[in-house]
Amino acid sequence: MWYAIIGHDRPGTLELRKASRTAHLERLQALKLDGKLLLAGPFPAIDSEDPGAAGFTGSLILAEFDSLVAARAWADADPYLAAGVYERVDVRPFRKVLP
């Protein structure tokens, strides 16, 4: 089943995000290689592709896992959470309808 993983950034953590980005992307790349990643990306804090110093307010990952427990465990091991970028992470089942 698909799961939406929504990370909510703590204010003022742009530098922590930058420092942890490589490790975060490596985990996403592994999901992609396994054919389990539908999409992933950050939420810019302003209406811009490149928000610069305004940074981001969080991230969205849509990925396939065997269960909600497995999705939660994967989300709990995210480098952004470990580094203190995320103040909380929501994990919800997701049903893809379109396209």
Residue frames as qw, qx, qy, qz and C-alpha x, y, z in Angstrom:
[[0.000, 0.889, 0.458, 0.000, 0.00, 0.00, 0.00],
 [0.337, 0.560, -0.044, 0.755, 1.02, 3.60, -0.54],
 [0.462, -0.681, -0.403, 0.401, 1.73, 5.88, 2.43],
 [0.175, 0.851, -0.001, 0.495, 2.05, 9.65, 2.70],
 [0.656, -0.371, -0.284, 0.593, 4.91, 10.70, 4.95],
 [0.085, 0.877, 0.130, 0.455, 4.68, 14.37, 5.83],
 [0.610, -0.217, -0.327, 0.688, 7.57, 15.90, 7.72],
 [0.093, -0.954, -0.217, -0.187, 6.99, 19.24, 9.43],
 [0.561, 0.345, -0.292, 0.693, 10.14, 21.36, 9.79],
 [0.417, -0.684, -0.326, 0.502, 11.03, 23.18, 12.97],
 [0.220, 0.972, 0.031, 0.075, 11.46, 26.90, 12.32],
 [0.099, -0.897, 0.431, 0.016, 15.05, 28.00, 11.71],
 [0.780, -0.272, 0.551, 0.114, 16.45, 24.61, 10.68],
 [0.678, 0.712, -0.119, -0.140, 17.53, 25.36, 7.10],
 [0.133, 0.711, -0.688, 0.053, 21.22, 24.78, 7.88],
 [0.540, -0.198, 0.790, -0.211, 20.43, 21.47, 9.60],
 [0.799, 0.467, 0.289, -0.246, 18.36, 20.50, 6.55],
 [0.499, 0.771, -0.387, -0.080, 21.26, 21.29, 4.22],
 [0.130, -0.580, 0.792, -0.140, 23.71, 19.32, 6.38],
 [0.563, -0.018, 0.792, -0.236, 21.44, 16.24, 6.44],
 [0.647, 0.509, -0.071, -0.563, 20.21, 16.40, 2.85],
 [0.365, 0.453, -0.783, -0.221, 22.65, 13.89, 1.32],
 [0.091, -0.043, 0.959, -0.264, 21.72, 11.15, 3.81],
 [0.518, 0.382, 0.446, -0.621, 18.02, 11.96, 3.40],
 [0.590, 0.551, -0.301, -0.508, 18.26, 11.73, -0.40],
 [0.151, 0.346, -0.923, -0.073, 20.21, 8.45, -0.25],
 [0.323, 0.161, 0.854, -0.375, 17.30, 6.79, 1.56],
 [0.579, 0.554, 0.182, -0.570, 14.85, 8.15, -1.00],
 [0.391, 0.551, -0.636, -0.371, 17.07, 6.92, -3.82],
 [0.091, -0.136, 0.982, -0.100, 17.01, 3.43, -2.28],
 [0.492, 0.403, 0.608, -0.475, 13.19, 3.49, -2.29],
 [0.509, 0.646, -0.197, -0.534, 13.25, 4.64, -5.90],
 [0.202, 0.444, -0.846, -0.215, 15.59, 1.85, -6.95],
 [0.203, 0.091, 0.947, -0.231, 13.26, -0.65, -5.27],
 [0.163, -0.329, -0.669, -0.646, 10.35, 0.79, -7.29],
 [0.311, -0.567, -0.722, 0.247, 8.62, 1.95, -4.10],
 [0.131, -0.442, -0.164, 0.872, 8.81, 5.74, -4.44],
 [0.326, 0.739, 0.572, 0.141, 5.95, 7.56, -6.14],
 [0.247, 0.780, 0.010, 0.575, 7.22, 11.09, -5.42],
 [0.599, -0.543, -0.301, 0.506, 9.10, 13.14, -2.87],
 [0.329, 0.521, 0.053, 0.786, 9.92, 16.78, -2.34],
 [0.252, -0.274, -0.487, 0.790, 9.97, 19.72, 0.06],
 [0.012, 0.867, 0.492, 0.082, 7.44, 22.45, 0.75],
 [0.368, 0.316, -0.077, 0.871, 9.09, 25.84, 0.06],
 [0.180, -0.504, -0.543, 0.648, 8.31, 28.42, 2.73],
 [0.226, 0.576, -0.007, -0.786, 7.50, 30.95, 0.02],
 [0.758, 0.544, 0.317, -0.169, 5.95, 30.72, -3.44],
 [0.262, 0.797, -0.508, -0.196, 9.20, 29.95, -5.25],
 [0.929, 0.200, -0.305, 0.058, 11.03, 26.93, -6.67],
 [0.627, 0.131, -0.420, 0.643, 14.13, 28.17, -4.84],
 [0.366, -0.867, -0.315, -0.124, 13.08, 29.81, -1.56],
 [0.333, 0.619, -0.369, 0.608, 16.64, 30.77, -0.63],
 [0.096, 0.234, -0.661, 0.706, 17.00, 31.86, 2.98],
 [0.648, -0.207, 0.061, -0.731, 13.23, 31.44, 3.57],
 [0.150, -0.239, 0.949, -0.141, 13.86, 27.70, 3.48],
 [0.460, -0.155, -0.774, -0.407, 11.22, 25.03, 3.72],
 [0.558, -0.347, 0.289, -0.696, 8.32, 24.13, 5.99],
 [0.741, -0.130, 0.623, -0.216, 8.49, 20.38, 5.52],
 [0.124, 0.321, -0.823, -0.453, 8.48, 17.53, 3.04],
 [0.840, 0.146, 0.193, -0.486, 6.13, 15.07, 1.37],
 [0.010, 0.323, -0.919, -0.225, 7.05, 11.50, 0.50],
 [0.854, 0.120, 0.092, -0.498, 4.63, 9.10, -1.17],
 [0.185, 0.450, -0.872, -0.062, 6.03, 5.58, -1.00],
 [0.853, -0.106, -0.375, -0.348, 4.97, 1.98, -0.90],
 [0.107, -0.415, 0.813, -0.394, 5.44, -0.12, 2.23],
 [0.344, -0.137, -0.925, -0.089, 4.09, -3.46, 3.45],
 [0.382, -0.657, -0.642, 0.102, 2.24, -1.86, 6.35],
 [0.150, -0.926, -0.035, -0.345, 1.65, 1.32, 8.31],
 [0.739, -0.626, 0.159, 0.190, 4.07, -0.02, 10.93],
 [0.758, 0.077, 0.274, 0.587, 6.78, -0.42, 8.27],
 [0.256, 0.759, 0.200, 0.564, 6.11, 3.06, 6.87],
 [0.424, -0.892, 0.011, -0.156, 6.27, 4.56, 10.36],
 [0.809, -0.408, 0.202, 0.371, 9.53, 2.75, 11.13],
 [0.619, 0.369, 0.247, 0.648, 11.06, 4.03, 7.89],
 [0.003, 0.863, 0.142, 0.484, 9.92, 7.59, 8.63],
 [0.622, -0.782, 0.032, 0.018, 11.24, 7.41, 12.20],
 [0.787, -0.231, 0.245, 0.517, 14.72, 6.63, 10.84],
 [0.458, 0.801, 0.170, 0.345, 14.86, 9.69, 8.57],
 [0.581, 0.027, -0.181, 0.793, 18.05, 11.75, 8.91],
 [0.080, -0.542, -0.099, -0.830, 15.99, 14.96, 9.00],
 [0.692, -0.625, -0.240, -0.268, 14.20, 13.69, 12.11],
 [0.830, -0.250, -0.222, 0.446, 17.46, 12.58, 13.73],
 [0.435, 0.222, -0.047, 0.871, 19.08, 15.97, 13.00],
 [0.070, -0.530, -0.494, 0.685, 16.17, 17.92, 14.48],
 [0.059, -0.031, -0.429, -0.901, 14.92, 19.35, 11.19],
 [0.456, -0.406, -0.622, -0.490, 11.48, 17.77, 11.57],
 [0.293, -0.288, 0.520, -0.749, 9.49, 18.61, 14.67],
 [0.662, 0.092, 0.647, -0.366, 7.00, 15.90, 13.79],
 [0.161, 0.194, -0.798, -0.546, 6.24, 13.40, 11.05],
 [0.721, 0.174, 0.336, -0.580, 2.76, 12.26, 10.05],
 [0.009, 0.164, -0.921, -0.354, 2.37, 8.90, 8.31],
 [0.624, 0.277, 0.348, -0.642, -0.94, 8.10, 6.65],
 [0.538, 0.216, 0.776, 0.247, -2.23, 5.44, 4.30],
 [0.235, 0.532, -0.216, -0.784, -2.71, 6.83, 0.80],
 [0.650, 0.357, 0.670, 0.037, -4.86, 5.51, -2.02],
 [0.073, -0.333, 0.465, 0.817, -3.60, 6.55, -5.45],
 [0.559, 0.564, 0.544, -0.270, -6.49, 7.18, -7.86],
 [0.583, 0.795, 0.117, 0.116, -5.09, 9.39, -10.64],
 [0.590, 0.453, -0.423, -0.517, -3.17, 9.35, -12.87]]
